Amino acid sequence: PAVTTPRPGAAVNGPTVIGGRLELTSGVSSDPILLNGVVSTLEANTAGDLTFDNTIPLALTDFDDATPSVQISGKNVSIRSPEGLTVIDGLAHTGSLTLAASKDQAVEFFPTATTDNVVGTFAGTLRDSIGYVNANQASDQPMSILASLPGTPLAAVGTITLAGALPAITKTVLVDGELAGGGKAGLDGSGVTSVGAAGLTLGAGSTGSHVRNAAIHGFGFGPGLRVSSAKNLIEGLWIGQDRLGTADATTANAIGIEVMGVGTTENFIGVRDPASDVGNVVVNSTQSGIFVRAGAHHTVIQGNYIGTDSADSVLGNGTDGIRIVQAMGVRVGAGVPHAANVIANNGRHGVVVVDVAPTASPLAARISGNRIESNGAAGVRVEGGRGNLIGGQAEGDGNQIEGNADGIVLTISAVGPTTANEVVGNNVVENSSAGLLISQSSGNRAVANAFVDNGQFGVHLFKATADKRGQASNRVIQNRISGNGNSASNGGIVLTESTAQTIGGDPILGLGNTVINNRGSGVVLRGASPATHGSQNIVMGNFVGLEAD
């Protein structure tokens, strides 16, 4: 039955258990009222009705003594509780709901609907929850959008199907798609046809948000997730497959995760804290899996599956697994187990870095500790720019690069050659063409790698030169190069029309390479004619055809 507060001045006996609905006709009551087991004080600031359907719980948690203002059906009501407010974003509300709480009061929203209203009143949709957060969050106030409420249509079906593009999130928020019974809530964009529309967008103002535990799929005209703010954590998402793990043409996004330009620094995609975070699965995009655009500096990508999953399924993205364009300080993987990405089966390159040219090498890209395999072109490709690190000297820093067309490629871009890159400590095996190709570029170093059983070349320097001052040759030192090639014209180390390159070095310092048991030649210097064979190359201190010891 309905419970009605008396007129002003009348006595109220409490606590009152709200069952059915509570009607506040006018006046003020300071008596405690029990809302879902939490004793609270409910006050009517103006005359009017406050109605809750008894099928939707209203839980008050994490509040201090400050008084937020809640407006339902146009009537103001203030709620005090020692603990905090949870707003159930559901169809059972009789009117629009707005909130203005103080910044230290945590507020949670629970979308309940599986369908979408492009415009309309408060109807339990994800769209309305986002709009509510954008309109009402105070500075630094913790807000959450959660899928974990039991007994709702979303809990039963598990997927929200959109009718149009969602608004960008413009406030700091936790978006957690974990369902009450376990598993991830799905966000289906197959009905969204506007060009460039994303599944979720962390827009300007959303800095410091956290998105996790959702399956975002079917956004064929844009990215599954677009990040346009800084310092966000993205983890535990399935991008490009539905909540049941199905990945096909209907679940493909154009891009998996797109990190936009200037102002989108220090975003973390994957495992930041191995005790709590889970990597993302980014698969099945028609274009790149993860696209880090110009200006998105210091993005970190760790602990993800890109083009595959934990079962090694073939779910490649259409072009590149990870594409980085003019973004400084990007880190892909690291030399600890939880940070390694698995990047496989992508149509073009596993990782490609384009025109990253910082003023100091520590600000370039670092690609370390990953498993990069079975990509259609290069495992790792650097085009233009300078100062990138592939691998590293510490234990675990090296990448396992296997079964690609080429293992590692350092090459010229439309802007110019690439220089001062370090290729260190990688295991580059069984790629169909070259383990390492350096093309039309100078000043790079390959140190202490294993180039083994690659189809044509262990290391191939193609039209490589020193810089314009005749300095900064490419240096290939202390590598183990074996089992490569298939004819006398290719094999372990091949220089094609290259000048002033350094292969090996002072034997007293142990700078030579071990070049042994290649199926082609050990070392080849070649050109289209004697005039183009190259000159001033140094081949020194190497062990060719025998072990160093």
NUDREN-251267 format. One record per residue (C-alpha): residue in one letter; x, y negated, z negated. Coordinates in steps of 0.1 Angstrom, whole numbers, padded with zeros to 4 digits, always signed. Layout:
! residues N
AXYZ
...
! end
This chain:
! residues 549
P+0000+0000+0000
A+0010-0036+0005
V+0026-0054-0024
T+0019-0092-0025
T+0037-0118-0046
P+0014-0140-0066
R+0008-0177-0061
P+0033-0201-0077
G+0033-0200-0115
A+0018-0165-0117
A+0036-0138-0135
V+0054-0111-0115
N+0062-0077-0131
G+0092-0060-0117
P+0110-0042-0104
T+0088-0036-0075
V+0094-0007-0050
I+0087-0018-0015
G+0067+0008+0003
G+0046-0001+0033
R+0052-0038+0035
L+0059-0068+0014
E+0039-0100+0020
L+0052-0133+0006
T+0024-0157+0010
S+0040-0187-0008
G+0059-0198-0038
V+0090-0185-0055
S+0096-0153-0074
S+0128-0146-0092
D+0119-0111-0104
P+0140-0082-0093
I+0126-0062-0065
L+0139-0027-0056
L+0148-0025-0018
N+0159+0010-0010
G+0173+0016-0044
V+0191-0017-0047
V+0178-0042-0072
S+0177-0076-0056
T+0159-0109-0060
L+0137-0120-0032
E+0126-0157-0030
A+0101-0174-0007
N+0114-0208+0001
T+0084-0218+0022
A+0050-0204+0026
G+0046-0175+0050
D+0046-0138+0055
L+0076-0115+0054
T+0067-0080+0067
F+0088-0049+0069
D+0077-0017+0085
N+0082+0012+0060
T+0099+0033+0086
I+0129+0009+0088
P+0151+0006+0057
L+0164-0027+0046
A+0196-0022+0026
L+0213-0049+0007
T+0250-0043+0002
D+0282-0063-0004
F+0267-0096-0014
D+0280-0121-0039
D+0258-0148-0055
A+0257-0170-0025
T+0224-0172-0008
P+0220-0165+0029
S+0190-0177+0048
V+0170-0150+0066
Q+0142-0160+0089
I+0116-0135+0100
S+0085-0146+0121
G+0096-0182+0116
K+0095-0181+0078
N+0125-0187+0055
V+0133-0162+0028
S+0165-0162+0007
I+0179-0129-0005
R+0203-0125-0035
S+0220-0094-0044
P+0253-0085-0062
E+0264-0064-0033
G+0256-0074+0003
L+0233-0075+0033
T+0227-0049+0060
V+0204-0060+0088
I+0187-0031+0106
D+0184-0042+0141
G+0151-0024+0149
L+0118-0025+0167
A+0099-0024+0133
H+0106-0061+0127
T+0075-0081+0134
G+0093-0111+0148
S+0127-0127+0156
L+0154-0125+0130
T+0182-0150+0124
L+0208-0151+0097
A+0232-0177+0083
A+0252-0161+0055
S+0283-0174+0038
K+0316-0162+0053
D+0324-0136+0026
Q+0291-0117+0031
A+0294-0087+0053
V+0266-0082+0077
E+0258-0050+0097
F+0235-0045+0127
F+0222-0012+0138
P+0209-0011+0174
T+0182+0015+0176
A+0169+0013+0212
T+0182+0034+0241
T+0168+0010+0267
D+0177-0026+0274
N+0159-0059+0275
V+0177-0084+0296
V+0157-0112+0280
G+0132-0110+0252
T+0127-0110+0214
F+0144-0090+0187
A+0138-0055+0199
G+0165-0032+0185
T+0188-0035+0215
L+0226-0038+0217
R+0220-0070+0237
D+0201-0086+0208
S+0227-0075+0183
I+0255-0092+0203
G+0234-0123+0207
Y+0227-0124+0170
V+0264-0121+0161
N+0273-0148+0186
A+0247-0172+0172
N+0250-0167+0135
Q+0284-0156+0124
A+0301-0180+0100
S+0339-0185+0102
D+0358-0153+0091
Q+0326-0136+0082
P+0328-0098+0086
M+0301-0085+0110
S+0295-0051+0124
I+0274-0035+0152
L+0270+0002+0143
A+0253+0032+0159
S+0252+0053+0128
L+0217+0048+0116
P+0198+0081+0114
G+0163+0087+0126
T+0163+0062+0155
P+0158+0067+0192
L+0195+0060+0197
A+0204+0087+0172
A+0182+0112+0191
V+0193+0103+0226
G+0228+0091+0220
T+0231+0067+0250
I+0221+0031+0257
T+0212+0025+0293
L+0217-0011+0304
A+0194-0029+0328
G+0219-0058+0333
A+0253-0071+0322
L+0256-0077+0285
P+0267-0111+0271
A+0303-0114+0261
I+0310-0111+0224
T+0322-0144+0212
K+0327-0138+0175
T+0350-0114+0155
V+0331-0081+0151
L+0335-0044+0145
V+0317-0024+0172
D+0316+0013+0161
G+0297+0037+0183
E+0299+0067+0160
L+0265+0083+0157
A+0249+0094+0124
G+0252+0131+0134
G+0287+0127+0147
G+0299+0121+0183
K+0301+0089+0203
A+0273+0067+0214
G+0272+0062+0252
L+0269+0029+0271
D+0257+0036+0306
G+0262+0009+0332
S+0249+0027+0362
G+0220+0002+0365
V+0243-0028+0363
T+0251-0039+0399
S+0265-0075+0395
V+0300-0077+0408
G+0326-0079+0380
A+0302-0070+0352
A+0319-0052+0323
G+0305-0027+0299
L+0316-0047+0268
T+0334-0080+0269
L+0355-0094+0240
G+0352-0130+0251
A+0368-0162+0239
G+0363-0165+0201
S+0363-0127+0194
T+0399-0126+0183
G+0406-0099+0158
S+0377-0076+0168
H+0378-0039+0166
V+0360-0016+0191
R+0359+0021+0186
N+0341+0054+0190
A+0320+0048+0222
A+0318+0064+0256
I+0316+0035+0282
H+0308+0047+0317
G+0291+0039+0350
F+0302+0003+0354
G+0311+0007+0391
F+0315-0031+0398
G+0337-0040+0369
P+0357-0027+0339
G+0344-0005+0311
L+0359-0030+0286
R+0372-0065+0293
V+0394-0082+0267
S+0396-0120+0269
S+0408-0128+0234
A+0438-0119+0212
K+0448-0095+0185
N+0420-0070+0190
L+0422-0032+0183
I+0407-0009+0208
E+0407+0028+0198
G+0387+0060+0200
L+0369+0051+0232
W+0361+0074+0261
I+0363+0052+0292
G+0350+0067+0324
Q+0332+0097+0310
D+0299+0101+0292
R+0294+0111+0255
L+0294+0148+0264
G+0327+0145+0282
T+0314+0146+0318
A+0334+0126+0343
D+0322+0123+0379
A+0312+0097+0405
T+0283+0085+0384
T+0304+0078+0353
A+0333+0060+0370
N+0341+0024+0361
A+0359+0002+0386
I+0386-0004+0360
G+0389+0013+0327
I+0402-0015+0304
E+0410-0049+0317
V+0431-0073+0296
M+0427-0107+0310
G+0453-0136+0312
V+0464-0165+0292
G+0453-0164+0255
T+0448-0126+0254
T+0480-0118+0236
E+0489-0091+0211
N+0460-0067+0218
F+0465-0032+0207
I+0450-0004+0228
G+0452+0030+0211
V+0469+0042+0179
R+0482+0015+0156
D+0478+0034+0123
P+0482+0071+0128
A+0463+0077+0095
S+0431+0062+0108
D+0432+0053+0145
V+0425+0076+0175
G+0437+0071+0210
N+0415+0062+0239
V+0407+0085+0269
V+0408+0063+0300
V+0399+0082+0331
N+0380+0084+0364
S+0382+0047+0373
T+0380+0039+0410
Q+0409+0014+0405
S+0434+0012+0376
G+0429+0028+0342
I+0444-0001+0322
F+0451-0034+0339
V+0472-0060+0320
R+0469-0092+0338
A+0492-0122+0340
G+0495-0139+0307
A+0483-0110+0285
H+0517-0110+0267
H+0527-0085+0240
T+0499-0060+0248
V+0506-0026+0231
I+0494+0006+0247
Q+0500+0037+0225
G+0486+0071+0219
N+0462+0072+0248
Y+0452+0097+0275
I+0452+0080+0309
G+0440+0101+0338
T+0437+0131+0316
D+0425+0142+0282
S+0437+0164+0253
A+0428+0195+0273
D+0450+0184+0303
S+0420+0180+0325
V+0425+0164+0359
L+0406+0131+0356
G+0428+0106+0374
N+0422+0070+0380
G+0420+0059+0416
T+0451+0038+0418
D+0475+0032+0388
G+0473+0046+0353
I+0486+0014+0338
R+0492-0018+0359
I+0511-0047+0343
V+0514-0080+0363
Q+0535-0109+0350
A+0528-0101+0313
M+0558-0103+0289
G+0566-0080+0261
V+0541-0052+0269
R+0549-0020+0252
V+0537+0013+0266
G+0544+0041+0241
A+0572+0043+0216
G+0596+0069+0202
V+0573+0084+0176
P+0548+0112+0183
H+0516+0093+0176
A+0526+0065+0200
A+0532+0086+0231
N+0507+0081+0260
V+0499+0109+0284
I+0496+0093+0319
A+0488+0118+0346
N+0469+0126+0378
N+0465+0090+0389
G+0462+0083+0426
R+0491+0060+0428
H+0516+0052+0400
G+0516+0063+0364
V+0529+0029+0352
V+0536-0001+0375
V+0552-0033+0363
V+0551-0063+0388
D+0572-0095+0386
V+0577-0095+0348
A+0606-0120+0346
P+0612-0132+0311
T+0642-0154+0302
A+0655-0127+0278
S+0653-0089+0283
P+0637-0081+0249
L+0606-0099+0262
A+0602-0076+0292
A+0581-0044+0293
R+0592-0014+0273
I+0580+0020+0285
S+0592+0047+0260
G+0583+0081+0246
N+0555+0089+0271
R+0546+0120+0292
I+0541+0108+0327
E+0533+0135+0352
S+0515+0145+0384
N+0508+0110+0397
G+0504+0104+0434
A+0534+0080+0439
A+0559+0070+0412
G+0558+0080+0376
V+0571+0045+0367
R+0575+0018+0393
V+0591-0017+0387
E+0585-0043+0414
G+0605-0075+0411
G+0612-0092+0378
R+0639-0083+0354
G+0649-0068+0321
N+0625-0040+0316
L+0634-0009+0296
I+0624+0026+0306
G+0632+0050+0278
G+0657+0040+0251
Q+0686+0051+0231
A+0669+0063+0199
E+0656+0098+0195
G+0622+0102+0211
D+0625+0070+0232
G+0630+0089+0265
N+0600+0096+0287
Q+0592+0130+0302
I+0586+0121+0339
E+0576+0152+0359
G+0558+0163+0390
N+0552+0129+0406
A+0561+0119+0441
D+0590+0098+0427
G+0601+0098+0391
I+0613+0062+0386
V+0614+0035+0413
L+0631+0001+0409
T+0623-0020+0440
I+0618-0054+0456
S+0585-0072+0453
A+0570-0100+0474
V+0588-0125+0450
G+0622-0108+0451
P+0644-0079+0439
T+0643-0064+0405
T+0674-0067+0383
A+0688-0060+0348
N+0665-0031+0341
E+0676-0003+0319
V+0667+0034+0325
V+0680+0053+0295
G+0675+0087+0280
N+0647+0100+0302
N+0640+0136+0314
V+0631+0132+0350
V+0623+0166+0366
E+0606+0183+0395
N+0594+0151+0413
S+0589+0158+0450
S+0612+0131+0463
A+0636+0112+0441
G+0642+0113+0404
L+0654+0077+0405
L+0651+0054+0435
I+0667+0019+0434
S+0658+0000+0465
Q+0671-0034+0477
S+0679-0044+0441
S+0709-0051+0420
G+0722-0052+0384
N+0702-0022+0371
R+0716+0006+0349
A+0708+0043+0346
V+0724+0058+0316
A+0723+0092+0299
N+0692+0105+0318
A+0686+0140+0331
F+0676+0141+0368
V+0669+0178+0374
D+0652+0198+0402
N+0638+0168+0422
G+0629+0176+0457
Q+0652+0154+0477
F+0674+0132+0455
G+0685+0131+0419
V+0694+0094+0423
H+0689+0075+0455
L+0703+0040+0460
F+0687+0026+0492
K+0701-0007+0506
A+0712-0016+0472
T+0736-0045+0468
A+0753-0066+0442
D+0740-0100+0435
K+0748-0130+0457
R+0780-0136+0437
G+0792-0101+0445
Q+0787-0091+0409
A+0761-0071+0390
S+0761-0038+0409
N+0738-0011+0400
R+0755+0013+0376
V+0747+0051+0373
I+0767+0065+0344
Q+0766+0094+0319
N+0737+0112+0336
R+0732+0149+0341
I+0722+0155+0377
S+0715+0190+0388
G+0692+0212+0410
N+0682+0183+0434
G+0679+0181+0471
N+0672+0205+0500
S+0698+0197+0526
A+0733+0184+0531
S+0721+0149+0537
N+0704+0146+0503
G+0711+0161+0469
G+0725+0148+0435
I+0735+0112+0442
V+0729+0095+0476
L+0738+0060+0486
T+0721+0049+0518
E+0734+0016+0534
S+0744+0004+0499
T+0773-0019+0490
A+0793-0024+0458
Q+0775+0002+0437
T+0791+0019+0407
I+0787+0057+0402
G+0804+0068+0370
G+0833+0049+0355
D+0864+0052+0333
P+0868+0089+0324
I+0886+0080+0292
L+0854+0062+0281
G+0833+0092+0293
L+0813+0071+0317
G+0811+0097+0344
N+0781+0117+0355
T+0778+0154+0356
V+0767+0164+0391
I+0763+0201+0393
N+0743+0229+0410
N+0724+0207+0433
R+0706+0224+0462
G+0718+0196+0486
S+0751+0178+0484
G+0767+0165+0452
V+0774+0129+0463
V+0765+0114+0497
L+0773+0080+0511
R+0754+0075+0543
G+0739+0051+0568
A+0723+0050+0602
S+0757+0044+0618
P+0793+0041+0604
A+0788+0003+0604
T+0759+0007+0579
H+0774+0032+0556
G+0782+0005+0530
S+0814-0005+0514
Q+0831-0013+0481
N+0813+0014+0463
I+0830+0030+0433
V+0826+0067+0426
M+0848+0074+0396
G+0852+0097+0367
N+0824+0121+0376
F+0822+0158+0372
V+0810+0171+0406
G+0805+0208+0408
L+0817+0216+0373
E+0808+0210+0338
A+0826+0182+0318
D+0839+0208+0293
! end
